[in-house]
Amino acid sequence: MGRNVKVLFLVSILFGVAGGIYDFILPYYLEGQGLSFKSMGYVFACSTLAMFAVRIGLGNLADQWGSKRLYMLAVSSCALACLATPFTASLFLLILLKTLREVGVLARDTAHPLLLYAEGRGRFVDFIGKTRGVEFLFLAVGTWIAGLGIAAVGDRGSLWLGAGALALAVVLMGLGVRAREPARAHQTVGLRGLLNFDLPRNLRVIMLANFIFSVGLSTSHCFIMPLFFSQKFGESASTVSTVMTIHRLTSVLPLLLVGYLHLKHYKAVFIATVFLEGIAISAGALIPDFFWAAAIWLLHDLVGAGVWIPIQSAIIQEECREESRGLDLSKTLAFSALGGAIGPVLAGYLAGRSISAPFLVSGLLVACSAGVLSALRLKPGRGESSPRLAPVAVPAR
């Protein structure tokens, strides 16, 4: 594991801690400011919709002036959002700060795989699995810290702690990462080039499937996620933080081990794991007992995202064109993420009728997205006829 990968490994730890704190604290902070479910939905939805306009050009920006600088800018914007959120209760400013944070998260999602892919294509799946795995592990740590911090230092102090972790990550990036991207000229892409669907066929399939998936997942994985367990079962914030911590941990093991699995058929595994994820999410909404509802719901990342995230990342990187790798990746993820603007609004309306409805609808939509993936046409050697997920002499995410 080279120096850049080691630094990105450490940055992923800090990003995970800060993300766990922010994701857990924000719904309680919004509730404490007196926002209704519908208003919370607008905060989450508007930030997703607004960030699309920025995100669509981030890949081209990475192609032009490097993934390292984009990465540092992304983490800095997340730090600023964590730092400033406790200073306001204004719906407009909360939407603006949530937008700033989500743009940063997705910008990092563009820069992170690009930097890892430059470190070695043969090791990419192992690198992405280990860095994302450790990030999810420390998302759980951050959630646990938030559960304790909300009682000890309050929601404001907890958010500032997350901002400090992100500031440290920016310093590590600046001092530790040496960009190895090939020096080549990139032309500025106009608005038409940014917004068209000029992408390889498999990327368009993934884009459509992920749009449906994003609508579904964001219907449950938004402000409603911790509040569902609090309000349906009457559990305390500390108890819910335990569930959220376990939620973060469930994808860690498969992410860390996926580089050592001899998976021969990307497409079949991709479809199966996305479908199982949807079923587990919906099942959690139908079970009346807190323990069993949480236990079944917690399976969704263990059998789902923990396996398909590295597979999807590998397929996308293989399909991106070399001369426009950042732009192709950014388009695929940006159009996919647009679905995330619909889910929180849908959750706000559904929760007003039944607190279980967002989870039920969420899982059904996620399961439906798996059907779209059947249109993928992978070439031999890309997970269809050879074990591409086997590690390539990688020393012990």
Secondary structure, DSSP 8 states (H G I E B T S, - for coil): --HHHHHHHHHHHHHHHHHHHHHHHHHHHHHHTT--HHHHHHHHHHHHHHHHHHHTTHHHHHHHH-HHHHHHHHHHHHHHHHHHGGG---HHHHHHHHHHHHHHHHHHHHHHHHHHHHH-GGGHHHHHHHHHHHHHHHHHHHHHHHHHHHHHTHHHHHHHHHHHHHHHHHHHHHHH--------------HHHHHS--S-HHHHHHHHHHHHHHHHHHHHSSTHHHHHHHHHH---HHHHHHHHHHHHHTTHHHHHHGGG-----HHHHHHHHHHHHHHHHHHHHH--SHHHHHHHHTHHIIIIIHHHHHHHHHHHHHHS-GGGHHHHHHHHHHHHHGGGGTHHHHHHHHHTT-TTHHHHHHHHHHHHHHHHGGG----TTSSSSS-TTS--S----
